Amino acid sequence: MDTESANEPKRGKKILPRIIILTVVLIAGIYLGKEVWYAFHHEETDNAQVEMRLVPILSRVSGYVDKIYVDDYSNVTLGQLLMVVDSSELVLQLKEMQADFNQSASDIENAKASLTNAEASLVYSKGNLEVIRLRQTKANNDLNRDKRLFEGNAITQRQLDDSQSTADVTNKQLETSQLDVRVAETRLEVMRSLVGKAQSQADIKKARIDQQKLKLTYCRIYAIAEGKLGKRNVDEGQFIQSGAPLFTIVNRQSQWVVANFKENQLKNIHVGQLVDIRIDGFSSRAVQGKVVSMSEATGARFSLLPPDNATGNFIKVTQRVPVRIEIIDAEKYKDILRAGISVVVSVPI
């Protein structure tokens, strides 16, 4: 009896390690089985990140920064005033342009007055031409009558010569008057052209004034989207050039995921398919998405220098294709979604 009692603890000590090993093997088998089953029923990639619209805020005028009303990573609303550029120089330029425009208005009035004078001169010249034409007709008629009278010895040679002289003078006066009319007509066209030119110059100066006023509005820079600012690239008193980037607004109204799947995974992925998204650091938060589009080219095709497989020694490399995924109920996850953070995307198949 004592011998049997002594052997029982020894058998117990031998069985316990076996039970532990069997349990570990069973757990490992279940885990590996689940992983294998998951791998056969899902396409997964960790080459994915959250994307958001990055809205650049640029300066449309050059000048010194007068005041900045926001700081790094500030929340901004649509239409919020971000900064003001000093507009003193632009205001002085506007005053100079307005004075020049007023001078142009005076030039237009002067040109219109000259045009009125030219029109009156033309009317006068035409009237004078009609008078000369009547005189010329009368002088020619008198000459013809005096010639007949002279042939009948009714008048003297001197009277005939006087009639001839009067007719010659009126003919020359008619030619001169016709030339005056042509000159007056030409001068009228010139005056009309000058009025049009003065009006065009005034329109150009008015357009420049409007452009200058528009530039003055650009001195106040507003947010063109709602979101959160990135790093501020400007300080008060700094001189900025037109087109210089000042801020970047992360538009939190647009959020999606770009997953770069291998080319041999695409056969099981199609538009409209639901996907599971795991966010690094927040793996306990279940996020769902939906495939909305797939790129027509691999990521390498969009690089600055796309690889050319026809040159050098060819080595086959599995390419990746960007897939755009819409986040379902993205509003619920705004507290954890950040542009550029890594995620793991899994597509059930």
Secondary structure, DSSP 8 states (H G I E B T S, - for coil): -HHHHHHHHHHHHHHHHHHHHHHHHHHHHHHHHHHHHHHHHEEEEEEEEEEEEEEEEE-SS-EEEEEE---TT-EE-TT-EEEEE--HHHHHHHHHHHHHHHHHHHHHHHHHHHHHHHHHHHHHHHHHHHHHHHHHHHHHHHHHHHHHHHHTTSS-HHHHHHHHHHHHHHHHHHHHHHHHHHHHHHHHHHHHHHHHHHHHHHHHHHHHHHHHHHHHHHTEEE-SS-EEE------TT-EE-TT-EEEEEEEEEEEEEEEEEEGGGGGG--TT-EEEEEETTEEEEEEEEEEEEE-SS-GGGGSSS---TTSSS------EEEEEEEETTGGGGTTT--TT-EEEEEEE-
